[in-house]
């Protein structure tokens, strides 16, 4: 077989692989949209998979999710251990829908057991769309690169007007202080972001503060939806939740 023939065969293999990859990506989107279509109003939690039950942040994530769950919010996480487990556990104990959007990576292979709705994704970017699409607020506890990725993805989408603004709540001032200082002083002074961009971020140090922020922002969301989409069924759901607060 000539070199040209071998080259054609290799190109066909590559194209075939790409085609199947596209179909797999599409199937993950379809399954995600179909399964999560009735989720919400929901709050998404992020944070390190490495923080154990002994961590104060684990305990605070549990209580925050529990309080929000009792109000009627559904809780969404990445489905793994640590902060994700704490939030799913709080939601589960509160009797609300506890959603885990799982992905298999070397250090986070086993989904936590506190999910009553669970999906598994192969592609990070599909999972990120699902974490964002059905959430009306992010509560972000201390975490690593994955947590920071989700934080800056949401900030970028809001800054560029690709999604409506919603509260991004950074939990634990001691952990986030250095980053906020860098953004407000270094990044703003260099002109790479505007001062107003940092106003997209809220701060909380207790579960009750998170609840208060989300309640206020939910009330604003209701008024906005009444003007833009008065028949949106989310309005009535949010009104019931606020009434339960």
Order of alpha helices (4+ residues) and beta strands (2+ residues): alpha-beta-alpha-beta-alpha-beta-beta-alpha-beta-alpha-beta-alpha-beta-alpha-alpha
